[in-house]
């Protein structure tokens, strides 16, 4: 996917780091700041394709920053806030916002909204994710491996997209439950069943891409390039079954 330039204004360091990392893993360039000081110069220098603004900020709040941004650019604006009351939402749209995500943040929802806004504005050139010989077109709900279609359910597609965007990273069952289903405490068999189904479907067209890392979770990565690389992983998978 061709990434975009995203301006992110958030005063909470942990949230700023988490969301910035998720956006960067999607291929975006992220400029994250704690407040709106020097906003005009920053926009002139960075030329963002999209802005994510926390509403409750030190100094000028996100609504005030949106008003200033609207004078500088027609870029999409997404508000991020704990204030979910209808008047707050209406004010956000009134000052030029395009979308609204409430805290606590469900990362996959936020990323989906970012992609939708960028595509709508013509600032995202391709929604296709590529891992090895697998192509995933989330918008069209199409998955292919080595050019052959792979039939997946809507849930399996969300799971595969989450794994693919975090390819190379080991993801725990709790992380997957939280980001794909939105649950923080649920039967981990839900993850296992869907991982197994995805593996069966993907492995009909090639080597295993979704691996079990014993005691840690799952990781999607390219097939190992040599026996020495694949042997420890295969042993860990057998032990985890």
C-alpha positions as CSV (number, residue, x, y, z in Angstrom):
1,X,0.0,0.0,0.0
2,X,1.3,3.5,-0.9
3,X,1.3,5.4,2.4
4,X,0.2,8.9,3.2
5,X,1.6,11.7,5.3
6,X,-0.4,11.9,8.6
7,X,-0.3,14.7,11.1
8,X,-1.3,13.4,14.6
9,X,-1.9,15.8,17.5
10,X,-2.3,13.9,20.9
11,X,-1.0,15.0,24.3
12,X,-1.0,11.5,25.9
13,X,2.4,9.9,25.2
14,X,1.3,6.3,25.4
15,X,-1.6,6.9,23.0
16,X,0.6,9.0,20.7
17,X,3.2,6.2,20.5
18,X,0.7,3.4,20.1
19,X,-1.3,5.0,17.3
20,X,1.8,6.4,15.5
21,X,3.3,2.9,15.5
22,X,0.2,1.4,14.1
23,X,0.0,4.0,11.3
24,X,3.7,3.6,10.5
25,X,3.3,-0.2,10.2
26,X,0.6,0.5,7.5
27,X,3.3,2.4,5.6
28,X,2.3,5.9,6.5
29,X,4.7,8.7,7.4
30,X,3.5,10.1,10.7
31,X,4.4,13.5,12.3
32,X,3.1,13.3,15.9
33,X,3.1,16.2,18.2
34,X,1.6,17.0,21.7
35,X,-0.1,20.3,20.9
36,X,-0.9,22.7,18.1
37,X,2.0,25.1,18.6
38,X,3.5,26.1,15.3
39,X,0.7,24.3,13.3
40,X,0.8,26.6,10.3
41,X,4.6,26.2,9.8
42,X,4.2,22.4,10.3
43,X,1.5,22.1,7.7
44,X,3.5,24.1,5.3
45,X,6.6,22.0,5.8
46,X,5.1,18.5,6.2
47,X,2.1,18.9,3.8
48,X,-0.1,16.2,5.5
49,X,-2.7,14.2,3.6
50,X,-4.8,13.7,6.7
51,X,-4.9,15.0,10.3
52,X,-5.9,13.1,13.4
53,X,-6.7,15.6,16.3
54,X,-7.3,14.8,19.9
55,X,-10.0,17.1,21.1
56,X,-8.9,17.8,24.7
57,X,-5.4,19.3,24.3
58,X,-3.4,21.7,26.3
59,X,-3.8,25.2,25.0
60,X,-6.0,25.3,21.9
61,X,-8.3,22.2,21.7
62,X,-8.8,20.0,18.6
63,X,-11.8,21.9,17.4
64,X,-9.8,25.2,17.3
65,X,-7.0,23.4,15.5
66,X,-9.5,22.1,13.0
67,X,-10.7,25.6,12.2
68,X,-7.1,26.7,11.6
69,X,-6.4,23.6,9.4
70,X,-9.5,24.3,7.3
71,X,-8.0,27.7,6.5
72,X,-4.8,26.1,5.4
73,X,-5.9,22.9,3.6
74,X,-8.8,20.7,2.5
75,X,-7.2,17.6,4.0
76,X,-9.5,15.1,5.8
77,X,-9.7,15.6,9.6
78,X,-10.4,12.8,12.1
79,X,-11.2,13.7,15.7
80,X,-10.0,11.4,18.5
81,X,-11.6,11.9,21.9
82,X,-13.3,10.5,25.0
83,X,-16.2,13.0,24.5
84,X,-18.9,10.9,22.8
85,X,-21.9,13.1,23.5
86,X,-23.9,14.2,20.4
87,X,-23.2,17.9,20.9
88,X,-19.5,17.3,20.8
89,X,-19.8,15.2,17.7
90,X,-21.9,17.9,16.0
91,X,-19.4,20.6,16.9
92,X,-16.6,18.5,15.4
93,X,-18.5,18.2,12.1
94,X,-19.5,21.9,12.2
95,X,-15.8,23.0,12.4
96,X,-14.8,20.9,9.4
97,X,-14.2,17.4,10.8
98,X,-14.8,14.4,8.6
99,X,-14.9,11.6,11.1
100,X,-14.9,11.0,14.9
101,X,-13.4,8.1,16.8
102,X,-13.9,7.7,20.6
103,X,-11.4,6.5,23.2
104,X,-10.5,3.8,24.3
105,X,-9.3,3.4,20.7
106,X,-9.9,0.2,18.8
107,X,-6.9,0.3,16.5
108,X,-8.3,-1.7,13.6
109,X,-11.4,0.6,13.5
110,X,-9.2,3.7,13.6
111,X,-7.0,2.3,10.8
112,X,-10.1,1.4,8.7
113,X,-11.5,4.9,9.1
114,X,-8.1,6.5,8.2
115,X,-8.0,4.3,5.0
116,X,-11.6,5.3,4.1
117,X,-10.9,9.0,4.5
118,X,-7.7,8.8,2.5
119,X,-9.4,6.9,-0.3
120,X,-12.4,9.2,-0.3
121,X,-10.0,12.2,-0.7
122,X,-8.0,10.5,-3.4
123,X,-4.9,10.5,-1.2
124,X,-4.4,6.7,-1.0
125,X,-3.4,5.0,-4.2
126,X,-3.9,1.3,-3.4
127,X,-5.7,-0.6,-0.7
128,X,-4.0,-3.9,-1.5
129,X,-1.7,-5.6,1.0
130,X,0.9,-8.0,-0.3
131,X,2.7,-10.6,1.7
132,X,4.8,-13.2,-0.3
133,X,2.5,-14.5,-3.0
134,X,-0.7,-13.4,-1.1
135,X,-2.6,-10.3,-2.2
136,X,-5.4,-8.9,0.1
137,X,-7.8,-6.3,-1.2
138,X,-9.8,-5.4,1.9
139,X,-12.2,-3.0,0.0
140,X,-13.2,-5.7,-2.5
141,X,-13.0,-8.5,0.1
142,X,-10.7,-10.4,-2.2
143,X,-7.8,-12.7,-1.2
144,X,-5.6,-14.5,-3.7
145,X,-2.5,-16.7,-3.4
146,X,-0.3,-17.2,-6.4
147,X,-3.0,-15.7,-8.5
148,X,-5.7,-18.2,-7.2
149,X,-8.7,-16.9,-5.2
150,X,-8.9,-17.8,-1.5
151,X,-12.5,-17.8,-0.2
152,X,-12.6,-16.2,3.3
153,X,-15.3,-15.0,5.7
154,X,-15.6,-11.4,6.8
155,X,-14.1,-12.3,10.2
156,X,-11.2,-14.3,8.5
157,X,-10.6,-11.3,6.3
158,X,-10.3,-8.9,9.3
159,X,-8.0,-11.4,11.0
160,X,-5.8,-11.8,7.9
161,X,-5.6,-8.0,7.4
162,X,-4.5,-7.5,11.0
163,X,-1.9,-10.2,10.8
164,X,-0.7,-8.9,7.4
165,X,-0.4,-5.3,8.6
166,X,1.7,-6.6,11.5
167,X,3.7,-9.1,9.5
168,X,6.8,-10.2,11.2
169,X,5.5,-9.3,14.6
170,X,4.3,-12.0,17.1
171,X,0.8,-11.1,18.2
172,X,-0.7,-12.6,21.4
173,X,-4.2,-14.0,21.5
174,X,-5.3,-11.1,23.6
175,X,-4.0,-8.6,21.1
176,X,-5.8,-10.4,18.3
177,X,-9.0,-10.6,20.3
178,X,-8.9,-6.9,21.2
179,X,-8.0,-5.6,17.7
180,X,-10.1,-8.0,15.5
181,X,-13.1,-8.7,17.7
182,X,-12.9,-5.8,20.1
183,X,-12.9,-8.0,23.2
184,X,-10.5,-7.8,26.1
185,X,-11.6,-10.9,27.8
186,X,-13.0,-13.7,25.7
187,X,-12.5,-17.4,24.9
188,X,-9.1,-17.7,23.2
189,X,-10.5,-20.6,21.2
190,X,-12.1,-18.0,19.0
191,X,-8.6,-17.0,17.8
192,X,-7.5,-20.6,17.4
193,X,-10.5,-21.7,15.4
194,X,-10.1,-18.8,13.0
195,X,-6.4,-19.1,12.7
196,X,-6.8,-22.8,11.8
197,X,-9.4,-22.0,9.2
198,X,-7.2,-19.4,7.6
199,X,-4.2,-21.7,7.5
200,X,-6.2,-24.5,5.8
201,X,-7.4,-22.1,3.1
202,X,-4.0,-20.4,2.5
203,X,-2.0,-23.6,2.6
204,X,-3.9,-25.0,-0.3
205,X,-1.9,-22.6,-2.5
206,X,1.5,-22.7,-0.9
207,X,3.7,-22.9,2.2
208,X,2.6,-22.0,5.7
209,X,2.6,-18.2,6.3
210,X,0.8,-18.1,9.7
211,X,3.0,-19.6,12.4
212,X,2.5,-20.4,16.1
213,X,5.2,-19.1,18.5
214,X,5.0,-21.2,21.6
215,X,3.7,-19.4,24.7
216,X,3.5,-16.1,22.7
217,X,1.0,-16.2,19.9
218,X,1.0,-16.0,16.2
219,X,3.0,-14.4,13.5
220,X,2.5,-14.0,9.7
221,X,5.7,-14.0,7.7
222,X,7.2,-15.2,4.5
223,X,8.2,-18.9,4.2
224,X,11.7,-19.5,5.7
225,X,14.5,-19.3,3.1
226,X,16.5,-22.2,4.4
227,X,16.0,-25.4,6.5
228,X,18.1,-23.9,9.3
229,X,15.6,-21.0,9.6
230,X,12.5,-23.2,9.4
231,X,13.5,-26.0,11.8
232,X,13.2,-24.1,15.1
233,X,9.9,-22.6,14.1
234,X,8.5,-26.0,13.0
235,X,9.6,-27.5,16.4
236,X,7.9,-24.6,18.3
237,X,4.7,-25.1,16.2
238,X,4.6,-28.9,16.9
239,X,5.1,-28.3,20.6
240,X,2.3,-25.6,20.7
241,X,-0.3,-27.9,19.0
